[in-house]
Amino acid sequence: MAFDKASRRKRIQRIIRTRVAGTSDRPRLSVFRSNKGIYAQIIDDTIGQTLVSVSYKHVITADDATPVASAAAVGKEIASRAQEKGITKVVFDRSGYLYHGRVKSLAEGAREGGLNF
């Protein structure tokens, strides 16, 4: 068994997904972080459908904006799109990533935008 970052993240992701599930009352806010950007989607696991999704490509930031600032903008954008659909409460799924840097910035941006989790 390999003990690299990817296998560690997959193991943590499985543990989180056993405890965190999105319902129609509180859908799941899932985060994916790549080397270039960050993606977020709100998922209702009972019907297996993505309700809202936003990526770093959808938000307009300055060309010299830091990745953390871009993640905060993604958080605010997903919060505004969720409120348009009537979603105010979500369950946060960090997908095995540590809660710091871009993931933390996205979560704080979503809270500033009006999501509760």
ABEGO torsion letter per residue (X at the ends): XBBBAAAAAAAAAAAAAAABBBBAABBBBBBBBBAABBBBBBBBAAAGBBABBBBAAABBBBAABBAAAAAAAAAAAAAAAAAAAGBABBBBBAGGBBBBEAAAAAAAAAAAAGBBX
